[in-house]
Amino acid sequence: MTDKNGFFIGYADGLPAPDRRFLLGAGLAAIAGPAFAGAKLAAHQMPVGSGHWNQAKILTLHGRVVQNPYPVLRTDGLDGTLRSVALVCSSKCGVDAQLAVFADKPVYVRGSVIKRGRHLLLAVVENAPWIGASDENLADEPVYVQDMGRITLNGEILDAKCWSGAMRPGRGKTHKSCASLCIRLGGAPWFVAPAAQGKRTIMVLAGPKGEAIRQEVLPFVGEPVRAKGRLVRLDDQVQFRIDPARIQMI
């Protein structure tokens, strides 16, 4: 029972109406508050991207290996059109050493596809023979080269494998240590620059003469940077050729 002012009496049945309203409101607030905070925090997180790595499906592709600046298989075995498929390890390592004897020769390569948009990588099978000489004479046409001129770009340096789908997300400061390790151990650095309508432009990052650069860019991986260089198209890939000493943090 309660008195006329709603004073609670412990041995009586039920709570006074004011107490019931207070506890109901407090309970709802205790549930809704954290849920709202969690939803707001999640909305501001970095999108994981559309990259995908189907490790269960092993493909055998035929083509020719281009080793510089970073290993690429030129092949038309995916959809009938010439594609440049970057070759990477399934773990954190490079494949340069294994390709030395196969450069510019017809080969077959076995691995699983990592794909994000039009960008393709092949993570080679590491626990079995994954490359060998091929009898198929594919992708033997000359490399198409187009000088697209000099440009200054703001963007981010990241590793090709993780950004393309091996990690989600595969960019930003939270991924900095992982990206640095991948590049240090033989991965290819890419440069991601913002483009129109929220899209991004992806370029292979290389030195002034199109040579590989890895150690030189490690301090800038995962950070917003500005770089000046020349864009050069090679088949369906675009290289951003820069002097690493002139990269600026922004």
N, C-alpha and C positions, 0 to 999 in steps of 0.2 A: 504494500500500500504506500501511498505518498500523501503528503499534505497538499493543500490547495496551491502551493507554489511549485510543486514538482520536486520536492525534496526527497532524495532516495532513502528508502528504509531497507536495510540489507536483508531482513527476513521476509520481505514481501515478494510477491511474484511479479516478474517483469521489471523493465527499466522505465523511468519517466520518459515521456515523449521528447523533451529537449536532449536528453542523453542519447536516445536512439538516433535522433537526427545528426547529432555531432559524430557519433561513432560511424554511422553510415557514410557521412561526408569524408571523415578522416580515412576510412578504409578505401573508398574510391580514389581519393587523392594519392594514397600510398601505392595504389596499382597504376593509376593513369600517369602520375608524375614520372617514374622511371621509364615507362613505356614511351612517353613523349620524348624524353631526353635521349633514349636509345635510338628512336627513329630519326631525330634531328641530327644526331651524331653520325648515323649511318649515311644520311643523305649527303653529308659533306666529305665522305671518304672518296678516295681516288677510284674511278671505275676500273674494273679488272680487265676490261677489253674483251674482244671477241676471239682471241687466239685459242687454238685447240691443238692438242697433241694426242693422236690416236696411237698409243704405244702397242696396242694389241694387233694392229694390222701392219704386217711387214711387206714392203714392196721391193721389187727388183727393177731398177731403172737402168737403161743403157744410154750412154752418151760419151762426152769427152770432158776430162777434168781440166779446169783452169785453176792454177794454184795461187796466182798472185792477183790482188793482194791477200785474199783469203780464199780458201778452197770452195770451188763452185763446180757443180756438174751441169754442163750445157746439154739439155735433153729435150726431145719432143715426145717422150714416152708417156706423158701424163694426159695431155688433151690434144696432141697432134700439132701444137704450136711450140716453137722454141722457147724454152724457159731456162732461167738461171736459178738452179736450186742450190742454196748454200749447204755445205756439208759440215755437220757438227757431231760431237760425241753424244752419247746418251747420258753421260755423266759430265763432270767438269774437267774436260780435257780438250786438246786439239787433235786434228787429224792430219796436220801438215806432213809429219814424218812418213806416214804410211803412203802418201800420195806421190812422193818424189819420183818413183820409177814409172808412174802412170801419166805424168803431165802431158796434155795434148794428145793422148792416145785413146782409142776406143776402149771403154771399160763398162763393166756392170757394177752397180753399187746396191747393197741391200740395207734397208733401214725403214724407219717409221716417219711419217710426214708430220711436220709442225707447220701450221698454216694460220696466218692472220691476214685477212683481206686477200690481196693478190700476192703477198709475200710467202715464199715457200722455203722450208728447210727440210733436210733429211737427216735425222738422227741415226747414225749408222749402228748396226748390230755389233756390239762389242765382244760378246761371248762366242763369236763364230766368225769364220772368214766372211768379210763383207765387201771386198773389192777384188776384181780380177780382170784380166784381158777379155774383151768381147769381140765376137765375130761380126757384130752388127756395126755397120759404118754410119753411125748417126751423128747429127749435129756437127758436121765437118765444114760447114760454111764459115766464112770469115766473121769475126766479131764485128758487129756494127758499132762504130764509134762516132759520137757527136759531141763537140765542144759547145756547151751551153752558156759560157761566159762566166764572169766573176760575180760574186754576190756576198752580202753580209747577212747572216742569219742568227736569230736567237733560238735556242732550243735546249735539248738535253742529249748527252752522250749516254748510251746504254748498250747492253749486250744483245745481239740479235736473237739468240736462242730463247732467253727468258721473256723478252718482250713479245716474241711471236706466239707464245703459248705455253712454254715450259713452266712459267711461274705466273700467278695471277694475284695481284698485279706484278708486272715485270719492269717497273720504272719508279722514279721518285727516290727520295732520301731513304725511305724504309727499305728499298731494294739496293741501296748503294753498295754495301759490302758484298752482297751476292754477285752483282754485276761486275764489280771490280775483280773478284776472284775468277769469274768466267773469262773475262778479257785477259787477265794476267796468265791464265793457263792455256790460252790458245783460241779463245772465242773471237768473233768478229765484232768490232765496235760499230754501231750505227748511230746516226744523228737524226733525232726526231725534232721537227720544227712545226709549230702551229700553222695551220692553213685556214682557208675560209670555211665557214659554217661548222666550226668545231672539229673539222677533220685535221689530220696530220700528214706531213710530207716526210717520208722515210728515205734516208740516203745512207749508202755505205760510206763510212768515214775512212779516208786514206790520206797519205802524205802528199806533198806537192807534186811528186812524179807518179802518183798512183801506187806507192809502196805501202806495205802494211805498217800501221802504227798501233801499238798496244801500251807499252809501259809509259809512253809519253803522255797519254791522255788519262791515266788512272786518277790523278788528283781531281779531275773535273767530272768523273762519272757520277751520274745521279744528281747533278747540280744544274741550276739554270745558268747557261753560258751564252756568250756571243763569239762567233767565229767568222773569219773572212777567208774566202777561198774560191775555187773554180768548180762548177758543176760539169761533169763529163758523163754522158750516157754510154753505157756498154751493154748492148742488147737491150734487155728489159730492166736493167738496174741502173741507178744513177749514183755515181760517186761524188762525194763532197770532198775535194782535195784541199787540204789546209796545211798551214804551218802550225804544228802543235804549240810552239813557243808563243804564238800570238793569240791563243785562246784567252778570253776574259770572263771572269765571273761576273754575274749581274744579279 
